[in-house]
């Protein structure tokens, strides 16, 4: 099939100053909040929030201005992730994962692919999903068991993925597969496929504990894409992971988790200070005050580590250096653990009525379920194994 039509960038796209970015994010957050209960209950995708991301230009946050986008930075993604996470962690994760795909295209896409695709993203016509999971390989991101086939100048793919966040609603996909004529499962390529170039078959249902509206169903994708749809060099997905995918994933995910924990604490404090609970909550309780303090301490710790890591990545001459990779992995592990613990502590702080029941305005029950996924989203156990090896490469334990 032919590549997506090339359309001119929208004439109104401008660089996102703090006010315009905040407004765009607030608009998405408002729509997400309006439909949150229904999507949480039914485990359905937040189509209304995605529609607002499209019309409000937020999908083009990382698209350069020359292609009609907002010309944003990872710092903007972090701010948006925190703000959206305060309302709905699923919506926040959907957005930052899309940004991760866009960043890979901006950095590693060839000129022809960028010129075809990035204006479409900026115009809100391309929501991008990631296809990196694969049955039987666990969390080995840098391997693939399924090979691309070169055929008549194109690339043939037939790929099953057990988890594709937002896949049924995506306009395009970035897919990992073994490069053509590869000699090893470690020779992985990243390719872009437009929805119209694929036959897409859904498998199974999405009924998770948390992250219910992320709608991360299993999909089989089959089709042929043009040869120039390879992103980066064939077989060199590792470079994309080290320099773009990994850093933006850990920064973006941590921002979403932080926003979810901060939103939970905010709702608890507002409830405790509200007229409806006056006289019924002992605000001088040492146990309550200690638990609130610990929750705030965990949140502030993650915030400080997130900001430090973002600045280090932005300034590092080599993002692949062991100390930088250790910091990024440590951020992910710490954010996953501490944000969950902060909300768990708040459940104890306010008790059964407002900590455990679904109908509490604190929404702690949902936040706790959502945050339980954080340690599993590229397993903390696997990252600790990686970090143990990296630690052996930094005998000086450099901290700057």
Secondary structure as UniProt FT lines:
FT   TURN            11..12
FT   HELIX           18..42
FT   HELIX           47..55
FT   TURN            56..57
FT   HELIX           58..60
FT   TURN            61..62
FT   HELIX           65..67
FT   HELIX           74..85
FT   TURN            86..87
FT   HELIX           89..108
FT   HELIX           111..122
FT   TURN            123..124
FT   STRAND          128..131
FT   TURN            135..136
FT   TURN            138..139
FT   TURN            141..142
FT   STRAND          149..151
FT   TURN            152..153
FT   STRAND          154..165
FT   HELIX           167..169
FT   STRAND          172..178
FT   TURN            180..181
FT   TURN            185..186
FT   STRAND          188..194
FT   HELIX           195..197
FT   STRAND          198..203
FT   HELIX           212..214
FT   STRAND          216..226
FT   HELIX           227..229
FT   STRAND          230..231
FT   TURN            234..235
FT   HELIX           237..240
FT   HELIX           241..245
FT   HELIX           246..273
FT   HELIX           275..277
FT   TURN            278..280
FT   TURN            283..284
FT   HELIX           286..315
FT   TURN            319..320
FT   HELIX           322..355
FT   TURN            358..359
FT   TURN            361..362
FT   HELIX           364..372
FT   TURN            373..379
FT   HELIX           380..391
FT   TURN            392..393
FT   TURN            395..396
//
